[in-house]
């Protein structure tokens, strides 16, 4: 039985989310990637709160450059916002995407910004 890309990603995402849980002390950095944009949020799943959010659509992000460069900038911005909210360590939720390309660039940008995971 052949799965579409979306169904396959959703299946992988559910498998990942079974084991990942964001707490107040160690929230989850969730990534969503569309064809054009990339979004990231730091989530406390226990209390159901989003602590910080950033995307390639934010005003501080310049869209000229490659998608990987933009993803790195989004990673740095989410790290800056998370540190401001009092978060230093996170668990990384790649959202069913491969840890490659834009998702990897976002993670590396978040590490450069001061997040530990």
Protein Blocks (a to p, Z undefined) as FASTA:
>chain_A
ZZdfklmmmmmmmmmmmmgccdfklccddddddfkbccdddddfknopafbdcdfkbmkl
cfedcfklmmmmmmmmmmmmmmmnopabdcddehhpacehjlmmmmmmmmmnopaZZ
